[in-house]
Amino acid sequence: GSSTDDTVRCLDARTGKKLWSFMADGPVRYAPVLSGGHIFFGSDDGHVYCLEAVTGRLVWRKLLGLRDWRIPGNGRMISIWPVRTGLVVNAGVVYAAAGLYPSQGVYAAAFRVADGSAVWRQKLNVSPQGYLLASHTRLYVPAGRNNPVVLNRADGKRIRVVSGQGGTYALLT
């Protein structure tokens, strides 16, 4: 994925030759996830994408925010709800979070891998930034300089905030 030209590329591991590329409508800031023959990633355009891994064909894309509103960001137009987290894919569900300003709405969401239909969507009170982590029952949402928030994977409801000094870090034991 590229935050420079908004493109996800698939390269041949042996030769380095480009097999396909897909352009989103905003920067792709975190590494895509490969799972079950699909590629999943989020973009500053506010969408979560699902592509066929072999062809790069779009299977589905879902907006995490309430609507497709744009604001200037780093000299470009981005969603008010950019996806600034890595995604987690597990047990047929893809988890993501989006948004910059809790006062404008910040969301965590879960979608079915098969068709992108919503499993749940919850409002957060922190700005999600970093790679999401998941245990069997919980989703850990990093929040930049704030402490990570822990959500229930089944329904997205907040369980607690991780205590400590804050900052972006990831550790799951």
Salt bridges, closest charged atoms under 4 A:
ASP5 OD2 - ARG9 NH2 2.39
ASP6 OD1 - ARG76 NH2 2.38
ASP25 OD2 - ARG70 NH2 3.11
ASP44 OD2 - ARG29 NE 2.77
ASP44 OD1 - ARG84 NE 2.81
ASP45 OD1 - HIS47 ND1 3.36
GLU52 OE2 - ARG57 NH2 2.74
ASP68 OD1 - ARG70 NE 2.86
